[in-house]
Amino acid sequence: MTVKEKRTHGPVVRDRYRPAEFEAERYSPENLSFWTPIVVRLGHIHQDDEVLDLGCATGGLTAAIADATGAHVVGCDHSRALLDYGRHVHKRVSRPWVCADGASLPFRSGCFDRAIASLILHQVRDCQGVLSEVGRALPSGGTLLIRTVTPEAAMGWIPHCFLPSIAQAQADRMPSIIELTDHITEAGFSEIDTETVVHAKRLQPDQVERRLRRDVADRYPFVNGDELRSGLARMRAQWATRRDNWIDERRFLLVTGAPALSRGVLPVCKDDAREAL
């Protein structure tokens, strides 16, 4: 989607991802086995539904939802590099993939039954515009499912919680529940509901440290050497007490909504989602 460096009054997180490592971490078998049934349940996704996966990245969740349900899932992302990795390296060539800006979707009005926006809205420049576009692409009776993290939860994730500047930068970029529901309502959605899901991630200390060092170079240029060394020391101290059972209970917020109005357009046939590609 349209990626931005959120907030300018403090440290800025750069949304830069290495496709292979992003795929391995975000769409690991454990992550997909945990999240796919939850997304299918809350998104009310059924066989033959037309589904938009907004901000699909390399398409791991896109493919998992399609395989699990028999729905027709279109993956859409602003990053051609991430899309190309999923398409060519993981051979996900049977899925429709679209490289586009979420605030200007190349789809006809009302052509999707369901839409998913998973861990993406905190990265877009125009959250209101993106949600309005998604609402346009859904008919009355459609469902939007958003997966996000609250500012408070983001600060508590490992390893964020060991480095104050990262914890604060991550909290600053995440929308609060009130902000998010206001955006959704202003975009024309109603029947808004929320659910908190806790994903207990078993961590491997060497992997956490390796990824943190990589992310400091790629995404957190504001972290200085002293803070990194201090944060690593605190992490290692905690590892020493729980090395065989280090669990990060990550809290996610899932929000659903339905378009309140039909946007004044006639319904379109389901084939229109493919014709728009």
Summary of the structure (lengths in Angstrom):
residues: 277
radius of gyration: 18.9
end to end distance: 16.5
largest distance: 62.1
contacts: 918
relative contact order: 0.17
helix: 44%
strand: 19%
